[in-house]
């Protein structure tokens, strides 16, 4: 197996100006096909920008380079959209699942609470980042609930794919937000999605980070210190 990290959504802050971030997408090349962990935004989002993306362009600097789309980057590696067999989601905000329509044959793996929040009535500001057209083609979903399993002390549920992968519920940013832990060719990777800021920096006051990202930031930072052998990543990592 080979693991690649793709940037599928550059989003730079207007303040502080030095904060330049990517949209983290993992591409796992396995013997049974490709697995994506999140997708970034998709081809249709470049052609018909949803309202939330237009809003992002007002408050942040979003270059919107179509070559950042996961489907483009996968094609550049010599694969086709049919080679993507599975998509595992941290959550269903537009910048994490907008590429789902680009891979219509893929099975989508997501925590049941997140899937229900996506489909349900918008109850919070964060719910406005759900774009329902992203599943208008009715893809095949595999949803998961906790059944007493654990991963490294976290409540977790094993995903029905190989390599060994887990959804780790970290609610707060969304009702069903999860980290994704998977065993790579070099060891464990724990992708915490939007439960922590870019590479665990603190560019904003703590109360703002907790309001936007949820209550797990300090615990995740302590976990990273205690487990230096586990590679931890966030949904929007820093770029030069």
Secondary structure, 3 states (H helix, E strand, C coil): CEEEEEECCCEEECCCCCCEECCEEEEEEECCEEEEECCCCCHHHHHCCCHHHHHHHHHEECCCCHHHCHHHHHHHCCCCHHHEEEEECCCCCHHHHCCHHHHCCCEEEEEHHHHHHHHCCCCCHHHHHCCHHHHCCCCEEEEECCCCCEECCEECEECCCCCCEEEEECCCCCCCCEEEEEEECCEEEEECHHHCCHHHCCCCCHHHHHHHHCCCHHHHHHHHHHCCCCEEECCCCECC
